[in-house]
Amino acid sequence: TKESDYLAERLFTPLGIRNWWWEEDQAGHTTGGFGLHLSTPDLAKFGQCLLDGGKWRGEQIIPAEWVAEATKIQMETSPFYPSEATEDSNGYGYQFWMCRRGGFRCSGLFGQLCYIRPTDGLVIACSSSTTGSKALLDPLYEVLFKESSVRETVASERDFDSIPVPVGLASGGRLSSLRLEGIHRCIFGDFEEIDIRFHENELDLSLLRDGREYGVRAGYESWVCKSGDGTGVGDLFPFVTHEAERDDAPAWDVRKLFAAYAWTSPTNLQIETRELDYTRRCFIDVRIGGNYAVYRVRVEGMYCFPAPSELTAILKLG
């Protein structure tokens, strides 16, 4: 029996969490410390269960005594973390971090967060891409301690509308648009071919690297969602332990990639991507000079060392 099977029986199934998966090592063991794929609303269910002392809809799912011990200070962390730079200086329980304004949290890489504050019955779950919990908790505290009430909200794909898009023009001019149409072979860099095709306020980009095609569809002044099969441009940058893991997603885990673009000048095209419930953010910068185009593709919100977090290529146009 896998470790994840035990957890499914004892925790996920009672909470009504049906769609989840946990990455495994090459021996088939659940990684445990990371690699859990869980939707944001389902993470909030886990937080609510903790808030209620391990109960879910009247049923004791997790022993109340363990919840009480796990969510209080078991180790002082202030000697190891500067309070002005991190939220991790307020003490540690059993896999839970204590918070400076009360409560506790589960913290994942790049701002994956479930914040629970029993004093006022608050649970906040968040999937984001930041430099850590402090970047989220500082503005959260500003809202919590200035507002008299907290409104319950559920994140959805519509929330992408509030994320800023690249600012610029829909077109870089007729010359640059025509020069970027069709397949172009790279003369230097990390890609064999690059293809950009423009439609009405949308573009399709494909990159060929090591015989494998990576793609994205982007909208002008709006985030365009592309879901289903295919390899998104973010897959150019695997997680640091990728080679040691078996992380093939189940069939139900349909990736949703959002992208937007703008010409910031007649010769400079910028594309940004986001992924629903993923931390990864990709930035594609295309600069045209004379008969050449320089492509720079980089990623944030991802530990991919020693693999590169940035790829480049030079194309000859015309």
Phi, psi and omega in degrees: 000131178284155177301322181292330177295321177297316180293324178299316182291320187272336187232301189293315180298312177300329179278357181075023178269109186261324184253104177202159171204156185232128181295151183235159173278179184295341178273358179090009179271138176298134184297326171083300184282346181196180173086013176275124179259113187217137179289158181297315177299325178289326174297322178296326176300317179297318178298320179295321178298318177295318179302323182270023175069030179092004180263150173221113181054045175086350181258134180281104183272317180241136180305130183299325181296322180291319179301317181298318180287321185292332187255024171233167186296121172250342178211134175284134182243355183301328178293345188251344184230128176288125187296332182284347185247349186205159173270000189272011184263008188257010178109159184226137176259224174263090183070013176237140177264138174277155184242149189288337178256025180095159180085191183209172183208154163265131182235128174249180180299142171060037173085021169285125196213138166228110186254128182233127176232100185298334184301329178231020174064040186256134172229126177231123176249142186212133169246122188213193177213088184231187177270011179141181186293327183300323180297336177267319187286327178302307177291331177297315179297323178301318180288315186297321187263006173247334181265146182277342180217155179241125182268133178288131178227153177237124182292147177212177179297335180296336180295345175296338180296336182272354179276128181301142177256163175304140184258129179167207182259160178286337183223147176268011184105156185301318183297308183293326178295314181296322182293337182266359179283140173089177183280132176234131179275138181283143176261349178198143172119202193265000182236151175273321180215152175222137182224126173236128178233129182263140172236192180289107180058025175215159173220153172244128179241133173230141181234131178252119180224126181053038177079004182244137184263135177238140186218167176203146171244128185235150178248156177269124181062019177201152177274119178263132182262129174238120183233169179105202182289170182111162184253115179286159183298334179296335180290354171295342187235085181286158177296155190304327183263015186306316184293337182264002186240162167249101188238035176290123183288148176292166186298329183286343184277080181276118183290140177237112184251125179252139181212151177217155182218166171196150170272112179279347172202171180300343183235014182227115180252133178236135178231136176234147179232151172224155179232132181297125180065019173237153180277342193292132174233128179247145179231124181243123183240123179243121179240128183251131177218113182064236181262017184231153174231134178252123179255132175231120181241121181226163184232147170232162180073033183204130171270107181236010176298139006274000175295152183291148174259006178212137179232147182225162176200151174240128180245144170265126184264168177093000000 
